[in-house]
Amino acid sequence: MDSNQITIQSTIAADVKKVWDYYTNPLHIIKWNFATDDWQCPRAKNDMRPGGKYNERMRA
């Protein structure tokens, strides 16, 4: 294993389609992607197509 690699595994008791939507849809990402409650994620973009890009902004 590469020493710069981190692997995280989690089990979520929910419909896989709903979980995927919440994990990949920018409208949902801005509601959960922040370190603590005093942080924000005001913007997220996600293109899941091959070669697509992911971009988000976090601020405290």
Secondary structure as GFF3:
##gff-version 3
##sequence-region A 1 60
A	DSSP	alpha_helix	16	24	.	.	.	ID=ss1
A	DSSP	alpha_helix	26	32	.	.	.	ID=ss2
A	DSSP	beta_strand	40	46	.	.	.	ID=ss3
A	DSSP	beta_strand	54	59	.	.	.	ID=ss4
###
